[in-house]
Amino acid sequence: MFVLADIERHARAWGWSRIVLGAAALRGVPGLRFAKVLGSGAQGGFGLKPSASIHALFCVFDGADAADAFTAPTGALRAWRERSRECLAVKLRPYSCRGSWSGRRLETSGAAPDGGPVASLTRASIRPTRAAAFWRMQPPAERSLAERPGCLLAAGVGEAPLLRQATFSVWTGAAAMDGYARSGAHQDAIRAAARGAFFSESMFVRFVPYDAQGSWKGRGLAC
């Protein structure tokens, strides 16, 4: 599951305390196997300037029932919803995964979808000695993602400034997502990363989004 929340001004201290606590902020949530509490770039983007209000959650559950309980009106996500101007929760089924996050690999289930929307999560721990080179590549890749046909949603998030970054995106279909991944500035960034050994750890996951609750930037997400 991936959650985006735009925290109300009066609750921002609470929101930042969730990031400081990290997974401990979700301790005791039934069926929760793995969790990351993340910050974001300004306006949910990918730049160096952090957002004061936009936060994200990435959660892995034992099964659909646990995810449903988390997003239920009385579930643990209620704390974020009650303190947010806007909140979107997307339930996801991973069908492809390469790499790991904090040593954790995601279990996949099912084949790639024949049609319908797909989602992608790309995250990396950037080597400090390669951070400057990585961030020089970021603006062109960000612009190409924002302007790409078929991209329904894109957010840049991270668990630490500059060095631990992630991108979450939702697409109309696999063809649109693959077209972006294999062309232009994004392909150039992938090749440069491979040549430069930018990352000490990385993970690339593709999902089928099967339920979305709430809205983001004034729009819902049909799954």
N, C-alpha and C positions, 0 to 999 in steps of 0.2 A: 504494500500500500504506500502511496505517496500523498502527502498532505501539504498544501500551501496555505498559509494564514497571514493576513495583514493585521497585525496587532494594533488595537486602539492605543492612542497616545497615553491614556491614563494607566494602561496595563503594560507598558514597555519594560518597566523594571522586572515585572513578572516574566515577560517573554525572554529577556536576556538571562534571567536566572535559570530558565529551562535549558538554554544553550550551555551554560556553565555546568549544570548538573549532568547534561548529556543523557545517556540511557538511564541513569538513575532517576531521572524525572518521570520515567514510565515504569519504575519498579513495581511489581505486583500486578501488572496488567495480565489477565488470564490469557494463556496461549501465546504470549509474545516471545519469540525466539531471538530476535535481533532488532536493534533500533538505533537510529541516528537522529539527533536533533540538530538542525542545520540553520545557518544564517544565509543571507542572500546579498547579491549585488544590488545597487540602487534600482528601484522600480522592478525588482525581480530579474535584473539583467546580469551581465557577465563581466562587468568592469571592475576596476580596483576599488571604487568607492562603495562602501557597504551601505546597505539599507538599514535604517533605524527601526523599521517595523515589520519587514517581511521575513518570515521564518518558514521552515519546512520540516517535515518528519518523513523518514523512510522506515517502514516497519515490516517485519517478516513474521507471520503468524503460523501456528500449527495447522490451521485450516480455515475454510471460509466461515465457519461458525464463530471462531474467535475474532476474525476481522469484522463480522457483522456486529458482534457484541461491542467492539471498540467504537464503532461509528453509530451505535444506537443512541437515542436521545439521552439515555442515562449512562452511556459509556464514557470511557476515559477521554475521548476526543471532545467531550462537552466542555472541558476546561479551556481548550483553545477556541472553540466556537463562541463561547460566551465573552471572550476578551478580544474578538476580532471584528474588524469592519467587514471582512470577507474571508471565506474559508472554502477550500475545495479539497475533497478527499476522493482519490481515485483508487479503486481496488484493481489489483493486477495479478495476472497469472504469467509467470516467467516461462518462456519456451526456449530461450537460448541464453547462455551465460558463459563468458570467458573471464578469467581472473578472479580476484577476491577483494574483500573490503575488511580491513582489520583481521586478516587471516580467514575470513568466513566466505565460503562459496555458497551460492544459491542453488538449491535443488530445482530442476526444471521439470515441467510436466506437459505432456501433449506436444503435438507438432505445430509448425508454423501455421498461422491462419490462412485460409483460402481467400478471405476478404474481410473488410471492415477495418476499424481503426487499430493501430498498433502504437506502442509506447517504447521509449528508449531511455535508459539510464547509463550515463558514462561518468565514471568517477576516477580520480587519480590522486596519488600522493606525489607531489612534484619534488624532485631533488632540489635542495636549496641552491646548489651551484648552477642549476639550469632554470631557475625561476624567471630571471630577467628575459631570457630567450623565449620561454614559453609565453609570457605575457605580451611580448611584441607580436606574436602570431594571433592573439586572441581577438582583437577588434575586427579584422576582416572575416574571421570565421563566425563571429557573433552576428555581423550584419548580414551575411549570407543565410544564416539560419532564420533570422527575423523576416527576411524577404522571400523565403522559399515557398513556392506553391505547395499546398498540402499540409503545412505545419499548422496544427490547431492550437498548440500551446507550447511554450518553451520557457524554462526558468533556469537561471544560473544560481547554484547554491554551493555551500561549503561548510565543512566542520572546523576549519581554521583559516584565517586570512592568508591569501596568496599561495599557500602550499598544499592545501587539501580541498580540491575543487570537484564539483559535479555538475552535470547538465541533465535535466529531465525534459523530455519532449514527447508530445503526442501528435500522431500523424493520421491522415485520412486512410492510409494503407501502407503496406510494406514497400510498394514500388516508389512512393513519394519519399519515404525514409531512406531507402537505398540510393535513390537519385541524389539526395543531399550528401550522404556519407561518402559517395564515390566520385564526387566532383568538386571543383572549385577550391575555395579557401580551406574547407574542412579536410579535403583529401590532402592538400598541401601540408596541413597541420599534422595529420596522421603520419605522413611520410617523414616529416621533420622529427616528430617524436620518436619514431623508430630508429632513425639515424643517430639522434642525440641522446638516447637513453634518458629521457626526461624524468621517467617515473620510477619510484621505488616500489610502487604497488599500483595496480589499476584493475578496474572491473568494467565490463561492457555487457549490459543485459538488455534483452528485448522481451516485451510483454504483450499480452492481450489484455487491454483494459476492459473489465466486464461490468463495472458499475461506477458511477460518479455522483457524488452528492455535493451540493452547494454550487458556487460560481467563482470565477476568477476574472478580474478586470471586466466585470459586468456581464460575463457570458458563462453559461453552463457548458457542459461537455457531454455529448451524446455517446453512449457506448453500446 
